[in-house]
Amino acid sequence: MRLLLIAYYFPPCGGAAALRALHWAKYLPQHGLDLTVIAPEDGVYPMQDGTLLGSIPAGVAVHRVRGFTPSAHPALRRVRGGSFSEGGVAHDGLLRRALRGVRDLFFVPDEFVGFVPASVRRALELHAERPFDVVLTLSHPLSVHLAGLELKRRLGIPWATEFGDPWTENWQASGRSLSRKVLEPRMERSVLTECCLAVATTEGLRDRWRSRFPQLDPERFQAVPIGYDEAGFAGLQPERHDRWTLGYAGALYHDRRADSFLEGLGRYLERQPAEREAIRVVFIGAKDEPNKRSFREAVERHRLEGVVEDLGFRSHREALAMLIGSDALLYVGGLPPEGDLTVQSKVYEYLRAWKPVLAISREVEALRILRRGPGVFRADQSDPQGACLAIAQIRAATPRQNLPAAARDYEVAALAGRLAGYLRRHAVPSEARP
C-alpha cells in the first residue's frame, strides 16, 4: 500500500513533532507501507537538529516544497508569536502583538497555511505519476490537515490525520483572533468528519473526539502513543557527573513553568545547606520568552547559581545521554485542557531511562504512564512547599534497576505496526476501489 505522509516539521527540524514524523518514516515501511514524504524546503523551525537527517531511511523519498510563510523573512523571525528562538523581542511587546494580530487575521488556522497549496500541488503531481492509496497528515501545525482535506475532496483518496495536540481545545485558543475563533471550529469539524481515520497521541483526546462526535463510528478515532525509539538509545554513553543529578528535557512554554519547582528547590537548600554541594539540576530544552525571563529571575531570587544548569536546546542524542546519566528526572505538567489531553514525547523516554521522577503536575495521563516506572514523587504546580518535600523524598529513594516490560510497550517500532493496521483497516487500496 502506497502512503503519502505530509509533515511540516521534519528533519533537519528538531523537537518532538519532527521526531514523530521521522519515526513513522523509519518504521512504517517495515510494516509493508511504501512511504513518500512531503515536507518544506524552507521550513521556519524554532529548533534545528541536523543529526536527525542521517536517520531518514534511504528508501524513503522526501520531496521538499517551497511555500509562503510570513515569518520566514529574516526581519520577522524574531517576532513570531510563540517562538522559542533566541534573542526574540519581548513576548508582550507592541511590535509582536501587532504582527501577531495581522497574522491571525489573514493566516488561518496558522501562519504555515502557505505550505498547503505547495504540498497539494506536489502531491497531485506524484499521484498522477503513481497513485497513492492513502494520505496521512501530521500536525502541528494544524494547517497541514487542510492539505489532506483538499486531496481527499479532489481525488477521493482515503485520508488519515494525526494530532499531537488538541485543536480548538489547545491552550492557545483563548488568545486567538475573532476570525480564527469563528473559522477554526468549522475547519476542525470538517477535518475530523471527512477523514477516514483520526489518530490522537493520547487516550484522553481520542475519548474527547468520540464524545464530541457521537454520530460517527467511534472506531474512526484511535490513539497511538508517541512512544520512544529504542534505536535512539543504542550506543549512548551516559553523561558522567560527580554529584546527584536531576535532569529535565523538553521545552518550557506557556503554563509549563519551572517556577514552583525552583522555589521548592530553594527552600530545600535552605533547610539542607550541605546539599548545595551534593546535587545539580540540569535543564535541556528551549523556552518561550516569558519562561526564559521567569526562569532566570527564579534562579537568582532563590540563589540557585551553581546548582541549576540551563543548557538550552541540544540535539536529541545529547538529551537522551543526559537522561540515562541522571539519577532522577523532572517532569513539569501543563494546566487544563492541554495537560489533560497531551502527553509529551519525553514521558516515554523518561520511562525508558528508568529513573525515579519528580513530577510538578496534576494527576494526568502522563503521570499514569510514568507510574509504571521506578517511582513518581509528585507536587502540584502551585505548591512550592510540596515540591520541597518531594525533593527530599526523591533524594532518599533507593534506585531500582532493570528495564521492565512497561517501557517496551511504548517502543515506536511496534507502535508503527499498530498505526499501519489502522491505516489498512480504514483506507481502501486503489486496486480495490471502483
C-alpha positions, 0 to 999 in steps of 0.5 A: 500500500502506497502512503503519502505522509505530509509533515511540516516539521521534519528533519533537519527540524528538531523537537518532538513533532519532527521526531514523530514524523521521522519515526513513522518514516523509519518504521512504517515501511517495515510494516509493508507501507511504501512511504513518500514524504512531503515536507518544506524546503524552507521550513521556519523551525524554532529548533534545528537538529541536523543529526536527525537527517542521517536517520531518514531511511534511504528508501524513503523519498522526501520531496521538499516544497517551497511555500509562503510563510510570513515569518520566514523573512529574516526581519520577522523571525524574531517576532513570531508569536510563540517562538522559542528562538533566541534573542526574540523581542519581548513576548508582550511587546507592541511590535509582536502583538501587532504582527501577531494580530495581522497574522491571525487575521489573514493566516488561518488556522496558522501562519504555515497555511502557505505550505498547503497549496505547495504540498497539494500541488506536489502531491497531485503531481506524484499521484498522477505519476503513481497513485497513492492509496492513502494520505496521512497528515501530521500536525502541528501545525494544524494547517497541514490537515487542510492539505489532506482535506483538499486531496481527499475532496479532489481525488477521493483518496482515503485520508488519515490525520494525526494530532499531537495536540488538541485543536480548538481545545489547545491552550492557545485558543483563548488568545486567538483572533475573532476570525480564527475563533469563528473559522477554526471550529468549522475547519476542525469539524470538517477535518475530523468528519471527512477523514477516514481515520483520526489518530490522537497521541493520547487516550484522553483526546481520542475519548474527547473526539468520540464524545464530541462526535457521537454520530460517527463510528467511534472506531474512526478515532484511535490513539497511538502513543508517541512512544520512544525509539529504542534505536535512539538509545543504542550506543549512548554513553551516559553523561558522567557527573560527580554529584546527584543529578536531576535532569529535565528535557523538553521545552518550557512554554506557556503554563509549563513553568519551572517556577514552583519547582525552583522555589521548592528547590530553594527552600530545600537548600535552605533547610539542607545547606550541605546539599548545595554541594551534593546535587545539580539540576540540569535543564535541556530544552528551549523556552518561550520568552516569558519562561526564559525571563521567569526562569532566570529571575527564579534562579537568582531570587532563590540563589540557585547559581551553581546548582541549576544548569540551563543548557538550552536546546541540544540535539536529541542524542545529547538529551537522551545521554543526559537522561540515562546519566541522571539519577532522577528526572523532572517532569513539569505538567501543563494546566487544563485542557492541554495537560489533560489531553497531551502527553509529551514525547519525553514521558516515554523516554523518561520511562525508558531511562528508568529513573525515579521522577519528580513530577510538578503536575496534576494527576494526568495521563502522563503521570499514569504512564510514568507510574509504571516506572521506578517511582513518581514523587509528585507536587502540584504546580502551585505548591512550592512547599510540596515540591520541597518535600518531594525533593527530599523524598526523591533524594532518599529513594533507593534506585531500582534497576532493570528495564521492565516490560512497561517501557517496551510497550511504548517502543515506536517500532511496534507502535508503527505496526499498530498505526499501519493496521489502522491505516489498512483497516480504514483506507481502501487500496486503489486496486480495490476501489471502483 
